[in-house]
Amino acid sequence: MNTNVPPDETNARVSPNAADVLTSADFDELDTLLDDLRTRFDETPQWEFCEGFMAALVCSRRVIPSTEYFPVLLEMDDDSETPLFVDDAQFQRFSALWTRRFNEVKAALDLDVQSLDDERAYQPEVMDLRGAIAALPPEQRAEMGDSPIPSFAQIWAIGFMYAVESWPQDWAPPRDKEAAKVLDAALECVVAVTEDDTEPPTVAAFEEDGEPTISEKRLNDFADAVWAIYDLRELWRNIGPRVETVHVGDKPGRNDACPCGSGKKYKKCCGA
């Protein structure tokens, strides 16, 4: 397995930086890189899944290092002899794009925004796959058969919850009952978007005159999920990282044999 992974991120607040903002071309490049990884590893996810996974990392109570989360994201086997990236240049490019997006998401979630219409607010990179397929010519739609089509933002929400479920100890309810209620309510909002949109479609996601493929309820649930992520970011920042309990073993008496094996009494050796 290629051990190169994107650099670790910190939990410090970062200011929005125009240089971090990914363009449509940058996201297209990420899709291309993931497509290439998928030729070697079938389980390589789409970017929308990565986007949700990344949002959970930003919100996590603990700063999870990239050496820990990256193999989980790509479901890589540590014993695999196949390199993840074809060369260092490919890794460096993916790393740069990943880090820029990570900083962009973190900066957006640290802002005090009052509306998701604010251009500074976190805008998940999600796709309306049903809308994209509906726009295809009839013959191309027919070729796709009856395969299930993910609902709007469903893959993003699944990616988020996959990260939560991968590190349950870092998402365990806090002792404070009110904080635990905030955590539970926020996660329920995200889980709601992991479900299929079964309501009648009334909205076209990206084109006002396009064929409706999203229900009004789905759009509301999606907005609730984004606000929930803001709540999660603030919740864990206020509570802080978990404090591990340190268990100290029995200390030898001063006249006991020193545990280091020197043969001397503890008081004349390590206990001096």
C-alpha positions as CSV (number, residue, x, y, z in Angstrom):
1,M,0.0,0.0,0.0
2,N,1.3,3.5,-0.8
3,T,1.9,5.1,2.5
4,N,1.6,8.7,1.1
5,V,-1.5,10.4,2.6
6,P,-2.6,14.0,2.7
7,P,-1.1,16.0,5.6
8,D,-2.9,16.0,8.9
9,E,-5.4,18.7,9.6
10,T,-5.8,20.5,12.9
11,N,-8.9,21.6,14.7
12,A,-7.9,25.3,14.8
13,R,-10.1,27.8,13.3
14,V,-9.1,28.9,9.8
15,S,-10.1,32.0,7.9
16,P,-11.7,31.7,4.5
17,N,-9.1,31.9,1.9
18,A,-9.9,32.5,-1.8
19,A,-7.0,30.3,-2.7
20,D,-8.6,27.3,-1.0
21,V,-11.9,27.5,-2.9
22,L,-12.1,24.7,-5.5
23,T,-13.5,25.5,-8.9
24,S,-15.6,23.2,-11.1
25,A,-12.5,22.2,-12.9
26,D,-10.9,21.2,-9.6
27,F,-13.8,19.0,-8.7
28,D,-13.7,17.5,-12.2
29,E,-10.0,16.7,-11.6
30,L,-10.8,15.0,-8.3
31,D,-13.4,12.9,-10.1
32,T,-10.8,11.9,-12.7
33,L,-8.3,11.0,-10.0
34,L,-10.8,8.9,-8.1
35,D,-11.8,7.2,-11.4
36,D,-8.1,6.2,-11.9
37,L,-7.9,4.9,-8.3
38,R,-11.0,2.9,-9.0
39,T,-9.3,1.0,-11.9
40,R,-7.1,-0.5,-9.2
41,F,-9.5,-0.6,-6.2
42,D,-13.1,-1.2,-7.0
43,E,-14.3,0.2,-3.6
44,T,-12.9,3.7,-4.3
45,P,-15.9,6.0,-3.6
46,Q,-17.3,8.8,-5.6
47,W,-16.4,12.4,-4.6
48,E,-19.9,13.0,-3.1
49,F,-19.2,10.3,-0.6
50,C,-15.8,11.8,0.1
51,E,-17.4,15.1,0.6
52,G,-19.7,13.8,3.3
53,F,-16.9,11.8,4.9
54,M,-14.7,14.9,5.0
55,A,-17.5,17.0,6.6
56,A,-17.7,14.4,9.4
57,L,-13.9,14.6,9.9
58,V,-14.1,18.4,10.2
59,C,-16.9,18.0,12.9
60,S,-15.3,15.1,14.8
61,R,-14.6,15.6,18.4
62,R,-11.1,14.3,17.9
63,V,-8.7,15.4,15.2
64,I,-8.3,12.2,13.3
65,P,-5.0,12.0,11.4
66,S,-5.0,11.4,7.7
67,T,-2.9,8.3,8.3
68,E,-5.8,6.9,10.2
69,Y,-8.8,8.0,8.1
70,F,-7.5,7.7,4.6
71,P,-7.2,3.9,4.5
72,V,-10.8,3.8,6.0
73,L,-12.1,6.1,3.3
74,L,-10.7,4.0,0.4
75,E,-11.2,0.7,2.2
76,M,-7.6,-0.2,1.6
77,D,-6.0,-3.4,2.9
78,D,-2.7,-2.5,4.8
79,D,-1.2,-5.7,3.3
80,S,-2.0,-4.7,-0.3
81,E,1.0,-4.7,-2.6
82,T,-0.7,-2.5,-5.2
83,P,0.2,1.2,-4.8
84,L,-2.7,3.5,-4.1
85,F,-1.4,6.3,-6.4
86,V,0.5,5.5,-9.6
87,D,3.3,8.0,-8.7
88,D,4.2,10.7,-6.3
89,A,3.0,13.4,-8.6
90,Q,-0.5,12.0,-8.6
91,F,-0.5,11.8,-4.8
92,Q,0.8,15.3,-4.5
93,R,-2.0,16.6,-6.7
94,F,-4.7,14.7,-4.9
95,S,-3.3,15.8,-1.5
96,A,-3.3,19.5,-2.6
97,L,-6.9,19.4,-3.8
98,W,-8.1,17.4,-0.7
99,T,-6.4,19.8,1.7
100,R,-7.8,22.9,0.0
101,R,-11.3,21.5,0.1
102,F,-10.8,20.5,3.8
103,N,-9.7,24.0,4.7
104,E,-12.6,25.5,2.7
105,V,-15.2,23.3,4.5
106,K,-13.6,24.0,7.9
107,A,-13.6,27.8,7.3
108,A,-17.3,27.8,6.2
109,L,-18.4,25.8,9.2
110,D,-16.6,28.2,11.6
111,L,-18.4,31.2,10.2
112,D,-21.5,32.7,11.9
113,V,-23.9,32.6,8.9
114,Q,-27.6,33.3,9.2
115,S,-28.7,31.7,5.9
116,L,-27.5,28.9,3.7
117,D,-27.9,31.3,0.8
118,D,-24.9,33.2,2.1
119,E,-22.1,32.6,-0.3
120,R,-19.8,32.0,2.6
121,A,-21.9,29.1,4.0
122,Y,-20.9,25.5,3.6
123,Q,-22.2,24.3,0.3
124,P,-21.8,20.5,0.0
125,E,-20.7,19.3,-3.4
126,V,-23.6,17.0,-4.2
127,M,-25.2,15.9,-7.4
128,D,-28.8,15.5,-8.6
129,L,-28.2,12.1,-10.3
130,R,-31.9,11.7,-11.1
131,G,-31.9,15.1,-12.8
132,A,-28.7,14.3,-14.7
133,I,-30.2,11.0,-16.0
134,A,-33.5,12.6,-16.8
135,A,-31.6,15.0,-19.1
136,L,-30.1,12.1,-21.1
137,P,-31.5,11.1,-24.5
138,P,-34.1,8.3,-24.2
139,E,-31.8,5.6,-25.7
140,Q,-29.1,6.4,-23.1
141,R,-31.6,6.2,-20.2
142,A,-32.8,2.9,-21.6
143,E,-29.3,1.5,-21.5
144,M,-29.1,2.1,-17.7
145,G,-31.9,-0.4,-17.1
146,D,-33.7,-0.4,-13.8
147,S,-30.7,0.2,-11.5
148,P,-31.7,2.2,-8.4
149,I,-30.7,5.9,-8.7
150,P,-29.5,7.6,-5.5
151,S,-31.6,10.5,-4.2
152,F,-30.4,14.1,-4.0
153,A,-27.5,14.3,-1.5
154,Q,-28.0,10.7,-0.4
155,I,-24.5,9.6,-1.1
156,W,-23.1,12.7,0.7
157,A,-25.1,11.8,3.9
158,I,-24.1,8.2,3.7
159,G,-20.4,9.3,3.5
160,F,-20.9,11.4,6.6
161,M,-22.5,8.6,8.6
162,Y,-19.8,6.1,7.4
163,A,-17.2,8.3,9.1
164,V,-19.3,8.5,12.2
165,E,-19.8,4.8,12.4
166,S,-16.1,4.1,11.7
167,W,-15.1,6.0,14.9
168,P,-18.0,5.4,17.3
169,Q,-15.8,6.3,20.3
170,D,-15.3,9.8,19.0
171,W,-19.1,10.2,18.5
172,A,-20.2,8.8,21.8
173,P,-22.8,11.0,23.5
174,P,-21.3,13.4,26.0
175,R,-22.2,13.2,29.7
176,D,-24.1,16.5,29.6
177,K,-27.7,15.6,28.8
178,E,-28.5,18.8,26.8
179,A,-25.4,18.3,24.7
180,A,-26.3,14.7,24.1
181,K,-29.7,15.8,22.9
182,V,-28.1,18.2,20.4
183,L,-25.8,15.4,19.2
184,D,-28.7,13.0,18.7
185,A,-30.9,15.5,17.0
186,A,-28.2,16.6,14.6
187,L,-27.3,13.1,13.6
188,E,-31.0,12.3,13.0
189,C,-31.1,15.1,10.5
190,V,-28.2,13.6,8.6
191,V,-29.6,10.1,8.8
192,A,-32.9,11.4,7.3
193,V,-31.0,12.3,4.1
194,T,-29.4,8.8,3.9
195,E,-32.9,7.5,3.1
196,D,-34.6,7.5,-0.3
197,D,-36.6,10.5,-1.4
198,T,-40.0,8.9,-1.9
199,E,-42.1,12.1,-1.9
200,P,-43.5,13.4,-5.3
201,P,-40.8,15.4,-7.1
202,T,-41.6,19.1,-7.4
203,V,-38.3,20.8,-7.8
204,A,-35.4,20.7,-10.4
205,A,-32.2,21.0,-8.5
206,F,-30.0,23.2,-10.7
207,E,-32.3,24.3,-13.6
208,E,-35.5,26.2,-12.9
209,D,-37.2,24.9,-16.1
210,G,-35.8,21.3,-15.7
211,E,-37.8,18.2,-15.0
212,P,-38.7,18.0,-11.3
213,T,-36.6,15.3,-9.6
214,I,-36.5,16.4,-6.0
215,S,-39.3,16.7,-3.5
216,E,-39.8,19.9,-1.4
217,K,-39.4,17.7,1.7
218,R,-36.0,16.5,0.5
219,L,-34.7,20.0,0.0
220,N,-35.9,20.9,3.5
221,D,-34.3,17.8,5.0
222,F,-31.0,18.6,3.2
223,A,-31.0,22.1,4.6
224,D,-31.7,20.7,8.1
225,A,-28.7,18.3,7.6
226,V,-26.4,21.2,6.7
227,W,-27.4,23.2,9.7
228,A,-27.0,20.1,11.8
229,I,-23.4,19.9,10.7
230,Y,-22.9,23.4,11.9
231,D,-24.3,22.4,15.3
232,L,-22.0,19.4,15.5
233,R,-18.9,21.5,14.7
234,E,-19.8,23.9,17.5
235,L,-20.8,21.2,19.9
236,W,-17.5,19.3,19.9
237,R,-15.5,22.5,19.8
238,N,-17.3,23.7,23.0
239,I,-16.9,20.3,24.8
240,G,-13.3,19.7,23.7
241,P,-11.5,16.4,23.2
242,R,-12.2,13.3,25.3
243,V,-10.0,13.0,28.4
244,E,-8.5,9.6,28.7
245,T,-8.5,8.0,32.1
246,V,-4.9,7.0,33.2
247,H,-4.8,3.9,35.3
248,V,-1.7,3.7,37.5
249,G,-0.5,0.3,38.7
250,D,0.5,-0.5,42.3
251,K,3.7,1.3,43.3
252,P,6.3,-0.8,44.9
253,G,7.2,-0.1,48.5
254,R,10.5,1.6,49.3
255,N,12.0,-1.6,50.7
256,D,10.6,-3.9,47.9
257,A,12.8,-5.2,45.1
258,C,13.0,-2.7,42.3
259,P,10.8,-3.8,39.4
260,C,13.6,-2.9,36.9
261,G,15.3,-6.2,37.8
262,S,18.5,-4.6,39.2
263,G,18.3,-6.7,42.4
264,K,18.5,-3.5,44.5
265,K,15.7,-2.2,46.8
266,Y,13.4,0.2,45.1
267,K,14.4,3.1,47.4
268,K,18.1,2.7,46.3
269,C,17.3,2.3,42.6
270,C,14.5,3.7,40.5
271,G,12.8,5.2,43.6
272,A,15.9,7.1,44.7
